[in-house]
Amino acid sequence: MSRYLSILWTFARACLVRDMTFRANFVLECVTSLGWMAMNLAFYLLVFQFTPEIGAGTGWSKAPFFAFVATGMIINSVVQALFMPSAEELTELVRTGGLDAVLVRPLDAQFLLSMHRVDFSSLANGFVGIGLLAWAVPRLDQPPPPIAWAVYPMLILCGVAILYGLIIMLAAATILMGRNQSLYDFWFYITNFSRYPAEIYAGPWGGPLRAACTFVIPILLVVNVPARVIAQPLTGQAWWPVSGTILAALATLVISRRVFQSALAKYRSASS
């Protein structure tokens, strides 16, 4: 484990040196990302001018909802900084045969393919999310208990793990198909469901969609559960989603690992 952490640190340091070589581009990427996030926050502020909460009786009033948004920003910034840049290069590696060079190295292929690039500019949204969370928590009707703060970081890691598992399974599909850039577009479409509280998915169409995004593809657990732990009081029934999120994260990691290994077993060199 220490060996892989050392290698990951080397990757991160090399990527930081590369980003600092082109500082203007790095700053522009940060500003662009922050600008997009600012427009989203402005939209939510506009919504709350016309309604006291998102969904009647859901408890997602202004302060809890912005704690929800902050949680999503933190989770997505980690995923987009650590995993997405590497995953986006996989299609080109498969098409050109660069994957062959990765497979002969004395390191785990999944580690190399998913963590060799780090996009530090994506962390800007994470810092904004931390600041937004610090603004929202004092404005909650009830302050989060100490147990909530103890569970919250673990649930953040579970959300990151679930998204990482989805990325790995999409990467496995790319290996099998040779070239499929649309699958990463599909990943962004799926993760859009996690940007809103689960309570909005109701009715004859929303109910089945909520069930599918909770038990089939557990995307609604990524942000909803950690945000609920902070924004809404913990009760006896609230521990079931916490346990379910932990189990979903473990299951996603195990399944994605097996899917990825199966895809590698069926991979044929680009020159074959």
Buried (B, 14 or more C-beta within 10 A) or exposed (E): EEEEEEBBEEBBEEBEEEBEEEEEEBEEBBEEBBEEBEEEBEEBEEEBEEEEBBBEEBBBBBBBBBBBBBBBBBBBBBBBBBBBBBBBBBBEBBEEEEBBEBEEEEEEBBBBBBBBBBBBBBBBBBBBBBEBBEEBBEEBEEEBEEEBEEBBEBBBBBBBBBBBBBBBBBBBBBBBEEEBEEBBEEBEEBBEBBBBBBBEBEEEEEEEBBEBBBEEBBBBBBBBBBBBBBBBBBEEEBEEBBEBBBEBBBBBBEEBBEBBEEBBEEBEEBEE
